[in-house]
Every structure is written in C-alpha cells, then in structure tokens.
C-alpha cells in the first residue's frame, strides 16, 4: 500500500500515541506501508516538525519516518485554491499512491483525484484495517503484551 501524508496529519499525530496519524507513521516505519513526498514538501515537513513538535520522542520518530519516505516529483496541477495542497496532490498522483491522508477540508471534499483516494487519518485507518486485517490488532498488542 502506498500513501502520501499531508503535513497537518504528521503534526497532529504528535498529540498522543493513539492518534490515527501516529498509528499510520508506525506502520510506515514497520515497512507495512510505503510513504511518498516531493522533495520540497519533505524539506518543509522537516522544518515545520522541528519547530512545532515539542515531544522529543515523537520528533525522533518523525525524523525516522522522513528518512523512509520515497521522493517523487509531480507535474504542476491546479485543482484546489492552495498551491501547497496542489503540490501534495501532484505528488500523490505522480507516485501512483492509493491514498492521500489529510485533515484539510479543501482536499477531503475532492474525495478522489487521478486514482488517488483522499481520506482523513481516521478514514484511512478504517480502510487499512479492512484491507489488511491488521493495524488495530498490532496497535492493541503493544498495550496487552
């Protein structure tokens, strides 16, 4: 499974270990999911994370996540008002990902573009569990075992 994660999801995931974005980052780090980004967005994500995230443990996890992200260049598109949203969407289409995961309503209202499903972190997690039969059980095992 291939994804692009929007910056807002990565930053919001620092709120707690139960956050869906945090769970998705964990799956990428385990190698269960492949994550993609364009070089500009990846650089911006690293800068923003370094400035906004105060939880050192989560910041280290996110820096490891950034090391695993595969870089892709996308063609310029103009689908939504925000150029940053267009860059993320272009990356998702260029990489041929299955999902663009975001909390941005400008993107969420599109729902699908160029074969890419645009979903919230919670929506992705529900589909991920349904498709793979894992995720929730793996996450729950961290607390039970």
TAQUI-V393475 format. One record per helix or strand. SS is the DSSP state (H for helix, E for strand). FROM is the first residue (numbers start at 1). TO is the last residue. If there is no record, write none. Layout:
[[SS;FROM;TO] [SS;FROM;TO]]
This chain:
[[E;2;5] [H;7;15] [H;20;30] [E;34;37] [H;39;52] [H;56;68] [E;70;71] [H;83;95] [E;99;101] [H;105;108] [E;112;113] [E;116;119] [H;121;132] [H;136;144]]
